[in-house]
Amino acid sequence: MIPPSQNAEPLRRVPQQARSRQRFNQILDAAAQIFAEVGYEAASTELIAARARTSIGSLYRFFPDKFTLLLALAERFAERMRELFAAHFNAAAVQEPLAQIISKTVDAFDALYTTQPGCRTVMLQSRVSPELQAVNMRVDREIVVQLETFLALRQPQMGSERRRLVAFVSVEIAGALQLLSLAQDEQLHQQIVAETKAVLLGYLGPLFPDPL
């Protein structure tokens, strides 16, 4: 089980030197692999240290427990989510068909969740962990701002409060459906991904039609 929020410990130290940073990332990469292979419950710091080819003492220099590793991975994936969204919803894409932008973005996020070791585990564990939920909420707020900025370029005559609401609802819809998809078998997973695109296009399309 995920430990209660009051028991969560911070990173013991965030390395600044290149060699320490390399060891830090090596351990984090190993944790992602172990979480992907055996799941969070069966994972252990001993397994992770062995995969990282480092001592358990070296692991504990940075991470007090396996939950702290999971939380550090959540922060890593949050940064990738920001980058992914910015790569698709930006000023250069304003004139593109909305269906194309939505499809590419949903696929990109799905690929992150399903192909990056440990990402699916992090996302599924966020359903029961307040700390992981807080990370997701923070990155969602940032993506809402990015989406609102894009929508303002697409439809400048719409009021800012309305755009902000539409951006918020869109991000919440996408996040909820994509999280739901990760808990399903592969066939249903793909169906939900397709439905996510349809729902978002059905909501955003009439409000932000493609340029003539």
C-alpha positions as CSV (number, residue, x, y, z in Angstrom):
1,M,0.0,0.0,0.0
2,I,1.0,3.6,-0.5
3,P,2.1,5.0,2.9
4,P,-0.2,7.7,4.5
5,S,0.5,11.2,3.5
6,Q,1.8,12.2,6.9
7,N,4.5,9.5,6.6
8,A,5.9,10.6,3.3
9,E,9.5,11.7,3.5
10,P,11.3,14.2,1.2
11,L,14.4,13.4,-0.8
12,R,17.4,13.2,1.5
13,R,19.4,15.3,-0.8
14,V,19.2,16.6,-4.4
15,P,22.6,16.2,-6.0
16,Q,24.3,19.1,-7.7
17,Q,27.5,17.6,-8.9
18,A,27.5,15.8,-12.2
19,R,28.7,12.5,-10.8
20,S,26.1,12.5,-8.0
21,R,23.4,13.6,-10.5
22,Q,24.3,10.6,-12.7
23,R,24.0,8.2,-9.8
24,F,20.7,9.8,-8.8
25,N,19.3,9.3,-12.3
26,Q,20.7,5.8,-12.5
27,I,18.8,4.9,-9.4
28,L,15.6,6.6,-10.6
29,D,15.9,4.8,-14.0
30,A,16.2,1.5,-12.1
31,A,13.2,2.3,-10.0
32,A,11.1,3.0,-13.1
33,Q,12.1,-0.4,-14.6
34,I,11.4,-2.3,-11.4
35,F,8.0,-0.6,-10.9
36,A,7.1,-1.4,-14.5
37,E,8.2,-5.1,-14.2
38,V,6.8,-6.1,-10.8
39,G,4.5,-3.2,-9.7
40,Y,4.8,-0.9,-6.8
41,E,3.7,-3.3,-4.1
42,A,6.3,-6.0,-5.0
43,A,9.1,-3.5,-5.6
44,S,11.7,-3.0,-2.9
45,T,14.7,-0.7,-2.4
46,E,16.9,-3.8,-2.5
47,L,15.7,-4.8,-5.9
48,I,16.1,-1.2,-7.2
49,A,19.6,-0.9,-5.8
50,A,20.6,-4.2,-7.4
51,R,19.2,-3.1,-10.8
52,A,21.0,0.3,-10.5
53,R,24.2,-1.6,-9.6
54,T,24.7,0.4,-6.5
55,S,24.6,-0.3,-2.8
56,I,21.5,0.1,-0.7
57,G,23.4,2.8,1.3
58,S,24.0,4.8,-1.9
59,L,20.3,4.6,-2.7
60,Y,19.4,5.8,0.8
61,R,21.7,8.8,0.4
62,F,19.1,10.2,-2.0
63,F,15.8,8.3,-1.3
64,P,14.6,7.3,2.2
65,D,12.1,4.7,0.8
66,K,10.5,3.4,-2.3
67,F,7.6,5.9,-2.1
68,T,10.1,8.8,-2.4
69,L,11.4,7.1,-5.6
70,L,7.8,7.0,-6.9
71,L,7.3,10.6,-6.1
72,A,10.6,11.6,-7.8
73,L,9.5,9.7,-10.9
74,A,6.1,11.6,-10.8
75,E,8.0,14.9,-10.9
76,R,10.1,13.6,-13.8
77,F,7.0,12.5,-15.8
78,A,5.3,15.8,-14.9
79,E,8.1,17.7,-16.7
80,R,7.7,15.5,-19.7
81,M,4.0,16.2,-19.8
82,R,4.6,19.9,-19.8
83,E,7.0,19.5,-22.7
84,L,4.7,17.3,-24.6
85,F,1.7,19.6,-24.3
86,A,3.8,22.7,-25.3
87,A,5.0,20.8,-28.3
88,H,1.5,20.4,-29.7
89,F,-0.6,23.3,-28.4
90,N,1.5,26.3,-29.4
91,A,1.4,29.4,-31.6
92,A,2.8,27.5,-34.6
93,A,-0.1,25.0,-34.5
94,V,-3.0,27.6,-34.3
95,Q,-3.9,27.2,-37.9
96,E,-3.8,23.4,-37.9
97,P,-7.1,21.4,-37.9
98,L,-8.2,20.9,-34.3
99,A,-8.9,17.2,-34.8
100,Q,-5.3,16.7,-35.9
101,I,-3.9,18.6,-32.9
102,I,-6.1,16.7,-30.4
103,S,-5.3,13.3,-31.9
104,K,-1.5,13.9,-31.9
105,T,-1.6,15.2,-28.4
106,V,-3.7,12.4,-26.9
107,D,-1.5,9.8,-28.7
108,A,1.7,11.5,-27.4
109,F,0.4,11.4,-23.8
110,D,-0.8,7.8,-24.2
111,A,2.7,6.8,-25.5
112,L,4.3,8.4,-22.5
113,Y,2.0,6.6,-20.1
114,T,2.4,3.2,-21.8
115,T,5.9,3.1,-23.1
116,Q,8.0,4.9,-20.5
117,P,8.9,2.5,-17.8
118,G,7.2,3.2,-14.5
119,C,4.9,5.9,-15.9
120,R,1.7,3.7,-15.9
121,T,2.6,2.7,-12.3
122,V,2.9,6.3,-11.2
123,M,-0.4,7.3,-12.8
124,L,-2.3,4.4,-11.4
125,Q,-0.9,4.9,-7.9
126,S,-1.9,8.6,-8.1
127,R,-5.5,7.4,-7.5
128,V,-4.7,6.5,-3.9
129,S,-1.8,8.9,-3.1
130,P,-2.4,12.5,-2.1
131,E,1.2,13.4,-2.8
132,L,1.0,12.0,-6.4
133,Q,-2.3,13.7,-6.9
134,A,-0.7,17.0,-5.9
135,V,1.9,16.5,-8.5
136,N,-0.7,15.8,-11.2
137,M,-2.8,18.7,-10.1
138,R,0.1,21.1,-10.3
139,V,1.0,20.1,-13.8
140,D,-2.6,20.1,-14.8
141,R,-2.9,23.7,-13.7
142,E,0.2,24.6,-15.8
143,I,-1.3,22.8,-18.8
144,V,-4.6,24.7,-18.3
145,V,-2.7,28.0,-18.6
146,Q,-0.9,26.7,-21.8
147,L,-4.2,25.6,-23.3
148,E,-6.0,28.9,-22.4
149,T,-3.1,30.8,-24.2
150,F,-3.6,28.6,-27.3
151,L,-7.3,29.1,-27.3
152,A,-6.9,32.8,-27.0
153,L,-4.9,32.8,-30.2
154,R,-7.5,30.6,-31.8
155,Q,-10.5,32.5,-30.7
156,P,-9.5,36.0,-29.3
157,Q,-13.1,37.3,-29.3
158,M,-14.1,34.7,-26.6
159,G,-14.0,36.1,-23.0
160,S,-11.1,35.2,-20.9
161,E,-13.2,33.6,-18.1
162,R,-15.0,31.4,-20.6
163,R,-11.7,30.3,-22.2
164,R,-10.3,29.6,-18.8
165,L,-13.3,27.4,-17.9
166,V,-13.1,25.6,-21.3
167,A,-9.4,24.9,-20.8
168,F,-9.9,23.6,-17.3
169,V,-12.8,21.3,-18.3
170,S,-10.8,20.0,-21.3
171,V,-7.8,19.1,-19.2
172,E,-9.9,17.4,-16.6
173,I,-11.8,15.4,-19.2
174,A,-8.6,14.3,-20.9
175,G,-6.8,13.4,-17.6
176,A,-9.8,11.4,-16.2
177,L,-10.3,9.4,-19.4
178,Q,-6.6,8.7,-19.9
179,L,-6.2,7.6,-16.3
180,L,-9.3,5.3,-16.8
181,S,-7.8,3.8,-19.9
182,L,-4.6,2.7,-18.1
183,A,-6.5,0.4,-15.8
184,Q,-8.1,-1.5,-18.7
185,D,-7.1,-4.4,-20.9
186,E,-5.5,-3.4,-24.2
187,Q,-8.6,-3.5,-26.4
188,L,-10.7,-1.3,-24.0
189,H,-7.7,0.9,-23.5
190,Q,-7.5,1.7,-27.2
191,Q,-11.2,2.3,-27.3
192,I,-11.1,4.8,-24.5
193,V,-8.2,6.6,-26.1
194,A,-10.3,6.9,-29.3
195,E,-13.3,8.1,-27.3
196,T,-11.1,10.7,-25.5
197,K,-10.3,12.2,-28.9
198,A,-13.9,12.2,-29.9
199,V,-15.1,13.8,-26.6
200,L,-12.5,16.5,-26.7
201,L,-13.2,17.3,-30.4
202,G,-16.9,17.3,-29.8
203,Y,-16.5,19.8,-26.9
204,L,-13.8,22.1,-28.4
205,G,-14.7,21.9,-32.1
206,P,-17.9,24.0,-32.0
207,L,-16.2,26.6,-29.8
208,F,-13.0,26.9,-31.7
209,P,-13.7,25.9,-35.4
210,D,-10.9,25.5,-37.8
211,P,-9.8,28.6,-39.7
212,L,-11.4,29.0,-43.2
